[in-house]
Amino acid sequence: MTGSGAVNRTTAPSPARWFFGRQRELKALHSDIERAGLNTIAGRRAAHTRVLLIAGQRGSGRTALARELARQVGRRYPDGVLHIRLTEPGGEPVPVERTARDLLGEFDIPAPPGAGEDELSEMVRAALAERRVLLLLDDAHDAEQVDLLLPENPDCLVVAVARGPLTGIPDIRPCTIGGLDAKSAIELLGTFTGSVRITVDPQAAESLAEECAGQPVALSLVGGWLATHPRVSVADATKRLRTVPEDVELPRSARPLARAFRFVYEELPPSTAAMLRLLALAPAGFADAHTASALAGCSVSAATTALDDLAALSLLRPAGDQFEIPGSLAPLMHALMEAHDRPAEVQLATARMLERTVRLLQSCRAVTEPEGSPARMKLAALPRAVRFPTTRAAADWLSSRRPALLASARLAVADGGLDTLARRLVSALVRALAAHQGTDAAAPDLYGLHQLVLGVAERQGLHREEAAALLNIGDLDARTGRTHDALTRYRSALDAGKAANDHYATGRAMESVGGAYQELQDWHRAADWYGRALAQRLSRGERADEARLYGRLGTVHTCAGRYGEALRHWRAAAAGFRRLQDLTGQARALSEAARVQEYAGRPEDSLHTCQEAVEWARLAGDTPLQAELELRLADTLERLGDPTAARLHRKASDRLLATDA
C-alpha cells in the first residue's frame, strides 16, 4: 500500500496506464542522469547520489512522468525502486521520522522505537550506502525534507517531485513541466472517448484540450465523464465545461483542474457527491468500501458501487482492494467539504468511520484467539462484513491498512472532540498489532501510539491513563538502551500514578525507576527504589510481588558486594515463594542464595543451600533447573577438594538433561 509516508517498492515498474508525450522531458532527464556531476568534472568521485527534480503544479502529470522515468531506468537499480509520498493528502509534510521508518522497513532493518529524526536519517543513509536503489520522492514539501533522505552513494538515483525549486540541494537537475502538447493531450482524451468521437470532431477535441490547459488530470476527469456519457459529443462537453466559472482566487495555472473537477462533481448524484466530499477525511488518502460506507452512512454494497463509479470518472484511482485519492484532487475535495458540510456533520462522519475501524480492529484481534474463547464467541456475533474468515486474512488486512490505521489514530487524537473514541481506537490498534506481529516487531508503531494516548490523557486530565502510557513508553525506551529517557518517563509515571491514587501504577513506577538505576549500575539508588516498592507491596499484602522484589533487592546487593544484605533478601524471597507454594521460585531463590554464600567465601554453607535448592527443584519437577543446580554442586565440590563427588553430580546433570530432551 502506498500512502502518506508509506513506501511502494517495485523492481521493474510497469508502464503507466495513460502516459503520453513528454518525450522531450524524458530525453532531458536521461541526459541529466548520464551527465557528469561537478565532482566528476573536478576529478573526484561523486560524494552524493544524483538528484533530479521534476517540478510542476499538481495535476500537471509530474508524478506520472517520474514513474515513467523510473520504469525506463529502474532495471539499472537491482535493489528496487522506492516510491515515497512526502506530503499528506491535507497538504501537511510527512515527518521525516515516519518516512525513514518505512524506508528501513523495506530493507527489513528494525528501527528503534522512539528514535529521533537524526538517528533514523543516519540509519537510512547507512542502508542506502550498501544498495543501488532509485528513490522517487513524490510531492516533496521543501528541500530540507529531501536532503535528510539523500544517500551518500553515487550508485543510487533520487527523483524528486515538487511544485517548485528545491534550493539548497547541490547539483540538482530541475525539469519543469506544464501541460501536454495538443497531440498528446488528444491521445490521452481518446483513451476515454474512443477514436471515433475524436475523429468525428477533431477541432472540438483540440478545443477541449485547450480548455484543460493540456493538464493530464483535468483531461482524465473530463474524459472519464465522457466515457460515462457515451451519447454526449466532445463538442457538447466542451461547451458545458466553458459554462463552469473559474475560481479567480486560485493561481491561473491551478484553475483548469479546479474547473474540470467542478464540472464532473456537479454532474454526480447527490449521495455520491456527498460521499466524494467526505472522502477528504479518508486516512492517508486511501479508502475502501468500509471507510466510504461509514463516512457516507450507507451500506457497504452501496459504497462499493459508488467507489467504482467515482473511479470510472477518474476521481479516484484503484489501488488493489482500495482506492487512492489523487493528491491533486484532495485539496479540492476538502474545500468542497468545508463549503457544503456543517462541522457537526463532518465530526459525525469521522466518528462513524473511526467506530467502524474500531470494530474491524477488534475483529482482527479476536480471530487470533482460540476457538470457543469469549473473544471468538463475540466475533461470531458481529456482522459478516466486519468479520475475517481466517487469521491470515486478518493479518493481511492489518498489514495492508497499516498506514491508514496509524493515520486514523492520529486523526482521532487531533480532532480533540472524539477523545473517548480515540482512546478506544488506539487501544484496539495496539492489541491487534501485538496479537499479529508480536510486541517486539510492533514496538516502533506501539511507541507512537502510546504517545498519542499520553497526549489525550494529558489533555483530559486522565492521570491513570497518563501513568500507563508513560510506563509503556518508558519500557520501550529501556528496551532500546535509552535508560536516561526511560528514567524520566518512569518518574513522570510515578507522579501521575500518585495523582490518580493508583497503587498499581505507583508500585510499578517505583520498581521501574529501580530497574533503570540498576541498568545504570547505581546500586545504592536501585536498592532505595526497590525498597520503596517493596514497602508498598508489604503494606498491601501482595505476596507474589513481595517475593519478586526481595529477589531484585538481593540481585542489587550482590552486585554492590553487600553479601550479608543480599543473602538476607534472597532468604526472604525463598520464604515468600514457599508461602505461595511456588516451588520453582523457591528453588531459584535458594540457588541465588548459594551463589551469594560462595561469593562471600562460605563454600560449605553454599553447598548445603544448593543441595536444598536441588531438592526443591526436584519436587517442582523443573528438570532443567535441577540439572543446572547439579552442575553448580559439582563446581562447589571441586573447589572443596572432592572431585569424586563432583563427577557424580555432573553425571546426574547429564542424565537429567538427556531425560528432558
C-alpha positions as CSV (number, residue, x, y, z in Angstrom):
1,M,0.0,0.0,0.0
2,T,1.2,3.5,-0.9
3,G,0.1,6.3,1.3
4,S,1.4,9.4,3.0
5,G,4.7,8.3,4.4
6,A,4.3,4.8,3.1
7,V,6.7,3.2,0.6
8,N,5.8,1.3,-2.5
9,R,8.6,-1.0,-3.8
10,T,9.0,-2.3,-7.3
11,T,11.9,-3.9,-9.1
12,A,10.6,-3.5,-12.7
13,P,7.9,-0.8,-12.7
14,S,5.0,-1.4,-15.1
15,P,4.1,1.2,-17.8
16,A,1.7,3.9,-16.8
17,R,-1.9,3.2,-17.9
18,W,-2.2,6.6,-19.6
19,F,1.1,8.2,-20.4
20,F,1.5,10.3,-23.5
21,G,4.0,12.7,-24.8
22,R,6.8,14.2,-22.6
23,Q,9.4,12.8,-24.9
24,R,11.4,16.0,-24.7
25,E,11.3,16.0,-20.9
26,L,12.3,12.3,-20.8
27,K,15.2,12.9,-23.1
28,A,16.4,15.7,-20.9
29,L,16.1,13.6,-17.8
30,H,18.0,10.8,-19.3
31,S,20.7,13.2,-20.3
32,D,20.8,14.6,-16.7
33,I,21.3,11.0,-15.4
34,E,24.3,10.4,-17.7
35,R,25.8,13.9,-17.4
36,A,28.9,14.3,-15.3
37,G,28.4,16.0,-12.0
38,L,30.5,18.8,-10.6
39,N,32.7,16.4,-8.5
40,T,33.3,14.2,-11.6
41,I,34.4,17.2,-13.7
42,A,36.8,18.2,-10.9
43,G,38.3,14.7,-11.0
44,R,36.7,13.5,-7.7
45,R,34.3,10.6,-7.1
46,A,30.7,11.9,-6.6
47,A,30.1,12.2,-2.9
48,H,26.3,12.0,-3.1
49,T,23.6,10.4,-5.3
50,R,22.4,12.2,-8.4
51,V,19.2,14.2,-7.7
52,L,16.7,15.0,-10.4
53,L,13.8,17.4,-9.9
54,I,10.5,17.3,-11.8
55,A,8.7,20.5,-10.9
56,G,5.2,21.4,-11.8
57,Q,1.7,22.2,-10.5
58,R,-0.5,19.4,-9.1
59,G,-2.4,17.8,-11.9
60,S,0.4,18.5,-14.5
61,G,1.4,14.8,-14.7
62,R,4.6,15.3,-12.8
63,T,4.2,12.1,-10.8
64,A,3.3,10.1,-14.0
65,L,6.5,11.5,-15.7
66,A,8.6,10.4,-12.7
67,R,7.0,6.9,-12.7
68,E,7.7,6.6,-16.4
69,L,11.3,7.6,-15.9
70,A,11.6,5.0,-13.1
71,R,10.1,2.4,-15.4
72,Q,12.6,3.1,-18.1
73,V,15.7,3.2,-15.9
74,G,14.6,1.0,-13.0
75,R,16.4,-2.1,-14.1
76,R,19.7,-0.3,-13.5
77,Y,18.9,-0.4,-9.8
78,P,18.8,-4.0,-8.7
79,D,17.7,-3.2,-5.2
80,G,14.5,-1.7,-6.4
81,V,12.5,1.4,-7.0
82,L,11.0,3.0,-3.8
83,H,8.1,5.4,-4.3
84,I,7.5,7.6,-1.2
85,R,4.9,10.4,-0.8
86,L,6.3,13.3,1.3
87,T,3.0,15.2,1.7
88,E,-0.2,14.3,3.5
89,P,-3.4,14.4,1.5
90,G,-4.3,17.5,3.5
91,G,-1.1,19.3,2.5
92,E,1.0,18.8,5.6
93,P,4.5,17.5,5.2
94,V,5.1,13.9,6.2
95,P,7.6,13.8,9.1
96,V,11.0,12.6,8.1
97,E,11.0,10.2,11.1
98,R,7.9,8.4,9.7
99,T,9.3,8.2,6.1
100,A,12.6,6.9,7.4
101,R,10.9,4.2,9.4
102,D,9.0,3.0,6.4
103,L,12.2,3.0,4.3
104,L,14.0,0.9,6.9
105,G,11.1,-1.4,7.0
106,E,11.5,-2.0,3.2
107,F,15.1,-3.2,3.9
108,D,14.0,-5.3,6.9
109,I,16.0,-3.2,9.2
110,P,14.4,-2.7,12.6
111,A,14.0,0.9,13.6
112,P,14.5,1.5,17.3
113,P,11.2,2.6,18.9
114,G,11.3,6.3,19.8
115,A,14.4,7.0,17.8
116,G,14.7,10.6,16.6
117,E,14.8,12.1,13.1
118,D,18.6,12.4,13.0
119,E,19.3,8.8,14.2
120,L,16.8,7.4,11.7
121,S,18.1,9.5,8.8
122,E,21.6,8.2,9.5
123,M,20.3,4.6,9.5
124,V,18.6,5.2,6.1
125,R,21.9,6.6,4.7
126,A,23.8,3.7,6.0
127,A,21.3,1.3,4.5
128,L,21.4,3.0,1.1
129,A,25.2,3.2,1.1
130,E,25.2,-0.6,0.5
131,R,22.5,-0.7,-2.1
132,R,21.6,0.5,-5.6
133,V,18.1,1.9,-5.4
134,L,16.0,4.6,-7.2
135,L,14.2,6.8,-4.7
136,L,11.1,8.5,-6.1
137,L,10.3,11.3,-3.5
138,D,6.8,12.4,-4.6
139,D,5.3,15.7,-3.7
140,A,8.2,17.0,-1.7
141,H,7.3,19.9,0.6
142,D,10.7,21.5,0.8
143,A,14.4,21.0,0.2
144,E,15.1,20.0,3.8
145,Q,12.7,17.1,3.7
146,V,14.5,15.7,0.7
147,D,18.0,16.5,1.9
148,L,17.5,14.4,5.1
149,L,16.8,11.3,3.0
150,L,19.6,11.7,0.4
151,P,22.0,8.7,0.3
152,E,25.7,9.4,0.2
153,N,26.0,6.8,-2.6
154,P,26.6,7.9,-6.2
155,D,25.2,4.5,-7.3
156,C,21.7,5.5,-6.2
157,L,19.4,7.9,-8.0
158,V,16.8,10.2,-6.4
159,V,13.9,11.6,-8.5
160,A,12.1,14.3,-6.5
161,V,8.7,15.7,-7.5
162,A,7.7,19.1,-6.2
163,R,5.9,22.3,-7.1
164,G,8.9,24.5,-7.4
165,P,12.7,24.6,-7.0
166,L,14.4,22.8,-4.1
167,T,17.1,25.3,-3.4
168,G,20.0,24.2,-1.2
169,I,20.4,20.7,-2.7
170,P,23.8,20.7,-4.5
171,D,24.0,19.8,-8.2
172,I,20.2,19.2,-8.5
173,R,18.9,18.8,-12.1
174,P,15.5,20.6,-12.5
175,C,12.9,19.7,-15.2
176,T,9.9,22.0,-15.1
177,I,6.8,20.8,-16.9
178,G,3.5,22.3,-17.9
179,G,0.6,20.9,-19.9
180,L,0.8,18.3,-22.6
181,D,1.2,19.2,-26.2
182,A,-2.0,19.2,-28.3
183,K,-1.3,15.8,-30.0
184,S,-0.6,14.0,-26.7
185,A,-3.5,15.7,-24.9
186,I,-5.9,14.4,-27.6
187,E,-4.4,11.0,-27.4
188,L,-5.0,10.9,-23.7
189,L,-8.6,12.1,-24.2
190,G,-9.1,9.3,-26.8
191,T,-8.3,6.6,-24.3
192,F,-11.6,7.6,-22.6
193,T,-13.8,8.5,-25.5
194,G,-12.6,6.1,-28.2
195,S,-11.1,7.1,-31.5
196,V,-14.5,7.6,-33.3
197,R,-15.7,10.5,-31.2
198,I,-12.3,12.2,-31.7
199,T,-12.2,11.6,-35.4
200,V,-15.7,12.9,-35.9
201,D,-14.8,16.3,-34.5
202,P,-11.0,16.7,-34.1
203,Q,-11.4,20.5,-33.6
204,A,-13.6,20.0,-30.6
205,A,-11.1,17.6,-29.1
206,E,-8.4,20.2,-29.6
207,S,-10.6,22.9,-28.0
208,L,-11.3,20.6,-25.0
209,A,-7.6,20.0,-24.6
210,E,-7.0,23.8,-24.6
211,E,-9.8,24.3,-22.0
212,C,-7.9,21.8,-19.8
213,A,-4.6,23.6,-20.5
214,G,-3.2,20.2,-21.5
215,Q,-3.2,19.1,-17.9
216,P,-3.4,15.3,-17.7
217,V,-5.6,15.1,-14.6
218,A,-8.1,17.7,-15.9
219,L,-8.2,15.8,-19.2
220,S,-8.7,12.5,-17.3
221,L,-11.6,13.9,-15.4
222,V,-13.5,15.2,-18.4
223,G,-12.5,12.1,-20.4
224,G,-13.9,9.9,-17.6
225,W,-17.1,11.9,-17.7
226,L,-17.4,11.5,-21.5
227,A,-16.8,7.8,-21.1
228,T,-19.8,7.5,-18.7
229,H,-21.9,9.7,-21.1
230,P,-21.4,7.9,-24.5
231,R,-24.2,9.9,-26.2
232,V,-22.6,13.3,-25.4
233,S,-20.3,14.7,-28.1
234,V,-16.9,16.1,-27.4
235,A,-18.2,19.5,-28.6
236,D,-21.1,19.4,-26.2
237,A,-18.8,18.5,-23.3
238,T,-16.5,21.5,-24.2
239,K,-19.5,23.8,-24.2
240,R,-20.6,22.6,-20.8
241,L,-17.1,22.9,-19.4
242,R,-17.0,26.5,-20.6
243,T,-20.1,27.3,-18.6
244,V,-18.3,26.4,-15.3
245,P,-16.9,29.6,-13.9
246,E,-13.2,29.8,-13.0
247,D,-12.2,30.3,-9.4
248,V,-10.4,33.6,-9.7
249,E,-8.9,33.2,-6.2
250,L,-6.7,30.3,-7.4
251,P,-3.5,30.8,-9.3
252,R,-4.1,30.8,-13.0
253,S,-2.2,27.5,-13.5
254,A,-4.5,25.8,-11.0
255,R,-7.8,27.0,-12.5
256,P,-8.2,24.4,-15.3
257,L,-8.0,21.5,-12.9
258,A,-10.4,23.1,-10.5
259,R,-12.9,23.8,-13.2
260,A,-12.7,20.3,-14.6
261,F,-13.2,18.9,-11.2
262,R,-16.2,21.2,-10.5
263,F,-17.7,20.2,-13.9
264,V,-17.6,16.5,-13.1
265,Y,-18.6,16.9,-9.4
266,E,-21.8,18.9,-10.3
267,E,-23.0,16.0,-12.5
268,L,-22.8,13.5,-9.7
269,P,-25.9,12.2,-7.9
270,P,-26.3,13.9,-4.6
271,S,-25.5,10.9,-2.5
272,T,-22.3,10.2,-4.5
273,A,-21.3,13.8,-4.4
274,A,-21.7,13.8,-0.6
275,M,-19.5,10.7,-0.3
276,L,-16.9,12.3,-2.5
277,R,-16.7,15.3,-0.3
278,L,-16.4,13.2,2.9
279,L,-13.7,11.1,1.3
280,A,-11.4,14.0,2.0
281,L,-11.4,12.6,5.6
282,A,-10.0,9.2,4.4
283,P,-6.9,8.5,6.5
284,A,-3.6,8.6,4.4
285,G,-5.6,9.3,1.3
286,F,-6.9,5.7,0.9
287,A,-10.4,4.4,1.2
288,D,-12.1,1.1,0.9
289,A,-15.8,0.1,1.0
290,H,-15.9,0.1,4.8
291,T,-14.4,3.6,5.0
292,A,-16.7,5.0,2.4
293,S,-19.7,3.2,3.9
294,A,-19.0,4.7,7.4
295,L,-18.3,8.2,6.1
296,A,-21.5,8.4,4.0
297,G,-23.7,6.4,6.4
298,C,-24.7,3.9,3.7
299,S,-24.4,0.1,3.2
300,V,-21.1,-1.5,2.2
301,S,-22.6,-2.7,-1.1
302,A,-23.8,0.8,-1.9
303,A,-20.4,2.3,-1.0
304,T,-18.7,-0.3,-3.3
305,T,-20.9,0.8,-6.2
306,A,-20.2,4.5,-5.6
307,L,-16.5,4.0,-5.3
308,D,-16.5,2.1,-8.7
309,D,-18.4,5.0,-10.2
310,L,-16.0,7.6,-8.8
311,A,-13.1,5.6,-10.1
312,A,-14.6,5.4,-13.6
313,L,-14.7,9.2,-13.5
314,S,-11.0,9.4,-12.6
315,L,-12.0,11.0,-9.3
316,L,-10.3,8.0,-7.5
317,R,-7.6,5.6,-8.5
318,P,-7.9,1.9,-8.0
319,A,-5.2,0.6,-5.7
320,G,-5.6,-3.2,-5.1
321,D,-8.7,-3.6,-2.9
322,Q,-8.7,0.1,-2.1
323,F,-9.0,3.4,-3.8
324,E,-6.4,6.2,-3.7
325,I,-7.5,9.8,-3.6
326,P,-5.3,11.7,-6.1
327,G,-3.1,14.2,-4.4
328,S,-4.1,16.8,-6.9
329,L,-7.8,16.4,-6.1
330,A,-7.6,16.1,-2.3
331,P,-7.4,19.9,-1.6
332,L,-10.4,20.4,-3.9
333,M,-12.4,17.7,-2.2
334,H,-11.5,19.2,1.2
335,A,-12.6,22.7,0.1
336,L,-16.0,21.3,-1.1
337,M,-16.5,19.6,2.3
338,E,-15.8,22.8,4.2
339,A,-18.2,24.7,1.9
340,H,-21.1,22.2,1.9
341,D,-21.0,20.1,5.1
342,R,-21.6,21.5,8.6
343,P,-18.8,20.9,11.2
344,A,-21.2,18.7,13.2
345,E,-21.9,16.5,10.1
346,V,-18.2,16.2,9.4
347,Q,-17.5,15.2,13.0
348,L,-20.3,12.7,12.9
349,A,-18.9,11.2,9.7
350,T,-15.5,11.0,11.3
351,A,-16.9,9.3,14.4
352,R,-18.7,6.7,12.2
353,M,-15.5,6.0,10.3
354,L,-13.4,5.6,13.4
355,E,-16.1,3.4,15.1
356,R,-16.1,1.1,12.1
357,T,-12.3,1.0,12.3
358,V,-12.5,0.0,16.0
359,R,-14.9,-2.9,15.2
360,L,-12.6,-4.1,12.4
361,L,-9.6,-4.0,14.7
362,Q,-11.4,-5.9,17.4
363,S,-12.4,-8.5,14.9
364,C,-8.8,-8.6,13.6
365,R,-7.5,-9.4,17.0
366,A,-10.3,-11.7,18.1
367,V,-9.6,-14.1,15.2
368,T,-6.2,-14.9,16.8
369,E,-7.9,-16.2,19.9
370,P,-8.6,-19.9,20.4
371,E,-11.9,-21.4,19.2
372,G,-14.5,-21.3,21.9
373,S,-12.9,-18.3,23.7
374,P,-15.1,-15.4,24.7
375,A,-13.4,-13.2,22.1
376,R,-14.3,-15.8,19.3
377,M,-17.8,-16.0,20.6
378,K,-18.1,-12.2,20.4
379,L,-16.6,-12.3,17.0
380,A,-19.3,-14.7,15.7
381,A,-22.0,-12.3,16.8
382,L,-20.5,-9.4,14.6
383,P,-22.0,-8.7,11.1
384,R,-20.4,-10.8,8.4
385,A,-19.0,-7.6,6.7
386,V,-16.6,-6.9,9.7
387,R,-15.5,-10.5,10.3
388,F,-12.3,-12.1,9.0
389,P,-12.6,-15.7,7.8
390,T,-9.0,-16.6,8.8
391,T,-6.1,-15.4,10.9
392,R,-4.1,-15.0,7.7
393,A,-6.8,-12.8,6.1
394,A,-6.8,-10.6,9.2
395,A,-3.0,-10.3,9.2
396,D,-3.0,-9.3,5.6
397,W,-5.7,-6.7,6.2
398,L,-3.7,-5.3,9.1
399,S,-0.5,-5.1,7.1
400,S,-2.1,-3.5,4.0
401,R,-4.1,-1.0,6.1
402,R,-1.2,-0.2,8.5
403,P,-0.5,3.4,7.2
404,A,-4.2,4.2,7.1
405,L,-4.8,2.7,10.6
406,L,-2.0,4.7,12.1
407,A,-3.3,7.8,10.3
408,S,-6.8,7.1,11.7
409,A,-5.3,7.1,15.2
410,R,-3.6,10.4,14.6
411,L,-6.8,11.9,13.1
412,A,-8.8,10.7,16.1
413,V,-6.5,12.3,18.6
414,A,-6.0,15.5,16.6
415,D,-9.8,16.0,16.4
416,G,-10.0,16.9,20.1
417,G,-13.7,16.3,20.3
418,L,-13.6,12.5,20.0
419,D,-11.2,11.6,22.8
420,T,-13.2,8.7,24.1
421,L,-13.3,7.1,20.6
422,A,-9.7,8.0,20.1
423,R,-8.7,6.0,23.2
424,R,-10.7,3.0,22.1
425,L,-9.2,3.1,18.6
426,V,-5.7,3.3,19.8
427,S,-6.3,0.5,22.4
428,A,-7.8,-1.7,19.7
429,L,-4.9,-1.0,17.3
430,V,-2.3,-1.7,20.0
431,R,-3.9,-5.0,20.7
432,A,-4.2,-6.0,17.1
433,L,-0.6,-5.2,16.3
434,A,0.7,-7.0,19.3
435,A,-1.5,-10.1,18.5
436,H,-0.4,-10.4,14.9
437,Q,3.1,-9.0,14.9
438,G,4.3,-9.5,18.4
439,T,5.3,-6.8,20.8
440,D,8.9,-6.6,19.7
441,A,8.1,-6.4,16.0
442,A,5.4,-3.8,16.5
443,A,7.4,-1.8,19.0
444,P,8.1,1.2,16.7
445,D,4.4,1.6,15.9
446,L,3.4,1.0,19.6
447,Y,5.7,3.8,20.7
448,G,3.9,6.3,18.6
449,L,0.5,5.0,19.7
450,H,1.4,5.2,23.4
451,Q,2.5,8.8,22.8
452,L,-1.0,9.5,21.3
453,V,-2.6,8.0,24.3
454,L,-0.4,10.2,26.5
455,G,-1.5,13.3,24.6
456,V,-5.2,12.5,25.1
457,A,-4.7,11.6,28.8
458,E,-2.8,14.9,29.5
459,R,-5.5,16.9,27.6
460,Q,-8.3,15.2,29.6
461,G,-6.6,15.1,32.9
462,L,-6.8,11.3,33.0
463,H,-3.9,10.6,35.4
464,R,-4.4,6.8,35.4
465,E,-4.1,6.5,31.6
466,E,-1.3,9.0,31.6
467,A,0.7,6.8,34.0
468,A,0.0,3.7,32.0
469,A,1.2,5.4,28.7
470,L,4.3,6.8,30.4
471,L,5.2,3.3,31.8
472,N,4.7,1.7,28.3
473,I,6.9,4.4,26.7
474,G,9.5,4.1,29.4
475,D,9.6,0.3,28.9
476,L,10.3,0.8,25.2
477,D,12.9,3.4,25.9
478,A,14.6,1.0,28.4
479,R,14.5,-1.9,25.9
480,T,16.3,0.2,23.3
481,G,19.1,1.3,25.6
482,R,17.8,4.9,26.3
483,T,17.9,4.3,30.0
484,H,18.0,8.0,31.0
485,D,14.9,8.7,28.9
486,A,13.2,5.7,30.5
487,L,14.1,7.0,33.9
488,T,12.5,10.4,33.1
489,R,9.3,8.6,31.9
490,Y,9.1,6.4,35.0
491,R,9.4,9.3,37.4
492,S,6.6,11.2,35.5
493,A,4.5,8.0,35.6
494,L,5.1,7.9,39.4
495,D,3.7,11.4,39.7
496,A,0.7,10.6,37.5
497,G,0.1,7.4,39.5
498,K,0.1,9.3,42.8
499,A,-2.3,11.9,41.3
500,A,-4.7,9.1,40.3
501,N,-4.2,7.3,43.6
502,D,-3.4,4.2,41.5
503,H,-1.4,1.8,43.7
504,Y,-0.5,-0.5,40.8
505,A,0.9,2.4,38.7
506,T,2.9,3.9,41.6
507,G,4.3,0.5,42.6
508,R,5.2,-0.4,39.0
509,A,6.8,3.0,38.5
510,M,8.9,2.8,41.6
511,E,10.1,-0.7,40.6
512,S,10.9,0.6,37.1
513,V,12.9,3.5,38.5
514,G,14.8,1.0,40.5
515,G,15.4,-1.1,37.4
516,A,16.6,1.9,35.5
517,Y,19.1,2.7,38.2
518,Q,20.2,-0.9,38.2
519,E,20.9,-0.7,34.5
520,L,22.9,2.4,35.1
521,Q,24.8,0.4,37.9
522,D,23.8,2.9,40.5
523,W,23.3,0.2,43.1
524,H,22.5,2.5,46.0
525,R,19.6,4.2,44.3
526,A,18.4,1.0,42.8
527,A,18.2,-0.6,46.2
528,D,16.4,2.5,47.6
529,W,13.7,2.5,44.9
530,Y,13.2,-1.3,45.1
531,G,12.9,-0.9,48.9
532,R,10.1,1.8,48.4
533,A,8.3,-0.5,46.0
534,L,8.6,-3.4,48.5
535,A,7.3,-1.4,51.3
536,Q,4.2,-0.6,49.3
537,R,3.7,-4.3,48.4
538,L,4.1,-5.3,52.0
539,S,1.5,-2.8,53.2
540,R,-1.0,-4.2,50.6
541,G,-0.2,-7.9,51.2
542,E,0.8,-8.5,47.6
543,R,2.8,-11.6,48.3
544,A,3.9,-12.5,44.7
545,D,5.3,-9.0,44.2
546,E,6.9,-9.1,47.6
547,A,8.8,-12.3,46.8
548,R,9.9,-10.9,43.4
549,L,11.1,-7.6,44.9
550,Y,13.1,-9.4,47.6
551,G,14.9,-11.1,44.7
552,R,15.5,-7.9,42.9
553,L,17.0,-6.4,46.1
554,G,19.1,-9.5,46.5
555,T,20.5,-9.0,43.0
556,V,21.4,-5.4,43.5
557,H,23.1,-6.0,46.9
558,T,25.0,-8.9,45.3
559,C,26.3,-6.6,42.5
560,A,27.2,-4.0,45.1
561,G,29.2,-6.6,47.1
562,R,26.9,-6.3,50.2
563,Y,26.7,-10.1,50.6
564,G,25.0,-10.0,54.0
565,E,22.1,-7.9,52.8
566,A,21.9,-9.9,49.6
567,L,21.7,-13.2,51.5
568,R,19.0,-11.8,53.8
569,H,16.9,-10.7,50.8
570,W,17.3,-14.0,48.9
571,R,16.3,-15.9,52.0
572,A,13.2,-13.7,52.3
573,A,12.4,-14.3,48.6
574,A,12.7,-18.0,49.2
575,A,10.3,-17.8,52.1
576,G,7.9,-15.8,50.1
577,F,7.8,-18.3,47.3
578,R,7.4,-21.1,49.8
579,R,4.2,-19.4,51.2
580,L,3.0,-19.1,47.6
581,Q,3.7,-22.8,47.1
582,D,5.9,-21.7,44.1
583,L,8.4,-24.5,44.3
584,T,10.4,-23.4,41.3
585,G,10.6,-19.8,42.6
586,Q,11.8,-21.2,45.9
587,A,14.5,-23.3,44.3
588,R,15.8,-20.4,42.2
589,A,15.9,-18.1,45.2
590,L,17.8,-20.7,47.2
591,S,20.3,-21.2,44.3
592,E,21.0,-17.5,44.2
593,A,21.5,-17.5,48.0
594,A,24.0,-20.3,47.5
595,R,25.8,-18.2,44.9
596,V,26.0,-15.2,47.3
597,Q,27.4,-17.5,50.0
598,E,30.0,-18.7,47.6
599,Y,31.0,-15.1,46.7
600,A,31.2,-14.4,50.4
601,G,33.8,-17.2,50.9
602,R,31.5,-19.7,52.6
603,P,31.6,-22.7,50.3
604,E,30.3,-25.2,52.9
605,D,27.2,-23.1,53.5
606,S,26.9,-22.7,49.7
607,L,27.0,-26.4,49.3
608,H,24.2,-27.1,51.8
609,T,22.0,-24.3,50.4
610,C,22.5,-25.6,46.9
611,Q,21.6,-29.1,47.9
612,E,18.4,-27.7,49.4
613,A,17.7,-25.9,46.1
614,V,18.2,-29.1,44.2
615,E,15.6,-30.9,46.3
616,W,13.0,-28.2,45.8
617,A,13.7,-28.2,42.0
618,R,13.1,-32.0,42.0
619,L,9.8,-31.6,43.9
620,A,8.8,-28.9,41.5
621,G,9.5,-31.2,38.5
622,D,11.8,-28.5,36.9
623,T,14.3,-30.8,35.3
624,P,16.4,-28.1,33.5
625,L,16.8,-26.1,36.8
626,Q,17.6,-29.3,38.7
627,A,20.3,-30.1,36.1
628,E,21.7,-26.6,36.3
629,L,21.9,-26.9,40.1
630,E,23.6,-30.3,39.9
631,L,26.4,-28.6,37.9
632,R,26.7,-25.9,40.4
633,L,27.1,-28.5,43.2
634,A,29.8,-30.2,41.1
635,D,31.7,-26.9,40.8
636,T,31.4,-26.3,44.5
637,L,32.6,-29.8,45.4
638,E,35.6,-29.4,43.2
639,R,36.6,-26.2,45.0
640,L,36.1,-28.1,48.3
641,G,38.6,-30.8,47.1
642,D,36.1,-33.6,46.4
643,P,36.4,-34.4,42.6
644,T,34.8,-37.8,43.0
645,A,31.5,-36.4,44.3
646,A,31.8,-33.6,41.7
647,R,31.9,-36.3,38.9
648,L,28.8,-37.9,40.3
649,H,26.8,-34.7,40.2
650,R,28.0,-33.9,36.7
651,K,26.7,-37.4,35.6
652,A,23.4,-36.7,37.3
653,S,23.2,-33.4,35.4
654,D,23.8,-35.2,32.1
655,R,21.2,-37.8,32.9
656,L,18.6,-35.2,33.7
657,L,19.3,-33.3,30.5
658,A,19.1,-36.5,28.4
659,T,15.8,-37.4,30.1
660,D,14.4,-33.9,29.5
661,A,15.5,-34.0,25.8
